[in-house]
């Protein structure tokens, strides 16, 4: 993973940790449902950001090498699988 992508991903993971702790406390405290949902949606946003960051880094580094190698078909299959998982 590229260093910039790694830095961004680690920062987003720290935000996720904070959001997770907040969500846990809100559920324990029977917080108002829309507020709980707001935090859950913020967590989803962070996960999508991480997915995009990691995928972009992967495409900028590994993809060009693998597409020019004998592993091209396996790489394409791997990419199709990942994209399929991201749309579920």
C-alpha positions as CSV (number, residue, x, y, z in Angstrom):
1,X,0.0,0.0,0.0
2,X,1.3,3.5,-0.8
3,X,2.4,5.5,2.2
4,X,-0.2,8.2,1.7
5,X,-3.0,5.7,1.4
6,X,-1.7,3.9,4.5
7,X,-1.7,7.2,6.5
8,X,-5.3,8.0,5.3
9,X,-6.5,4.5,6.1
10,X,-5.0,4.5,9.6
11,X,-6.6,7.9,10.3
12,X,-10.0,6.7,9.1
13,X,-9.6,3.6,11.3
14,X,-9.0,5.8,14.3
15,X,-12.2,7.7,13.5
16,X,-14.0,4.4,13.2
17,X,-12.7,3.3,16.6
18,X,-14.1,6.5,18.1
19,X,-17.4,6.1,16.3
20,X,-17.7,2.5,17.3
21,X,-17.2,3.4,21.0
22,X,-19.7,6.2,20.7
23,X,-22.3,3.9,19.0
24,X,-21.7,1.2,21.6
25,X,-22.3,3.7,24.4
26,X,-25.4,5.1,22.7
27,X,-27.0,1.7,22.3
28,X,-26.1,0.9,26.0
29,X,-27.8,4.1,27.0
30,X,-30.9,3.6,24.9
31,X,-30.2,6.7,22.8
32,X,-32.7,8.1,20.4
33,X,-32.8,5.8,17.4
34,X,-32.2,8.5,14.7
35,X,-29.0,9.5,16.6
36,X,-27.9,5.9,16.7
37,X,-28.5,5.6,13.0
38,X,-26.6,8.8,12.3
39,X,-23.5,7.3,13.9
40,X,-23.9,4.0,12.1
41,X,-24.2,5.8,8.8
42,X,-21.0,7.8,9.7
43,X,-19.3,4.5,10.2
44,X,-20.4,3.2,6.9
45,X,-19.0,6.4,5.3
46,X,-15.7,5.8,6.9
47,X,-15.7,2.2,5.7
48,X,-16.5,3.3,2.1
49,X,-13.7,5.8,2.3
50,X,-11.2,3.1,3.4
51,X,-12.4,0.8,0.6
52,X,-11.9,3.5,-2.0
53,X,-8.5,4.5,-0.6
54,X,-7.2,0.9,-0.5
55,X,-8.5,0.1,-3.9
56,X,-7.1,3.2,-5.5
57,X,-3.7,2.5,-4.0
58,X,-3.9,-1.1,-5.2
59,X,-4.7,-0.1,-8.7
60,X,-1.9,2.5,-8.8
61,X,0.7,0.0,-7.5
62,X,-0.1,-3.7,-8.0
63,X,-2.5,-3.4,-10.9
64,X,-0.1,-2.1,-13.5
65,X,2.5,-4.8,-12.7
66,X,0.0,-7.6,-12.7
67,X,-1.8,-6.5,-15.9
68,X,1.5,-6.7,-17.7
69,X,2.4,-10.1,-16.3
70,X,1.2,-13.7,-16.7
71,X,-1.0,-13.1,-13.7
72,X,-3.3,-10.8,-15.7
73,X,-6.3,-13.1,-15.8
74,X,-6.1,-14.0,-12.1
75,X,-5.8,-10.3,-11.2
76,X,-8.8,-9.4,-13.3
77,X,-10.8,-12.2,-11.6
78,X,-9.7,-10.9,-8.2
79,X,-10.7,-7.4,-9.0
80,X,-14.1,-8.6,-10.2
81,X,-14.6,-10.5,-7.0
82,X,-13.7,-7.4,-4.9
83,X,-16.0,-5.1,-6.9
84,X,-18.8,-7.7,-6.5
85,X,-18.3,-7.8,-2.8
86,X,-18.4,-4.0,-2.6
87,X,-21.8,-3.8,-4.2
88,X,-23.5,-6.1,-1.8
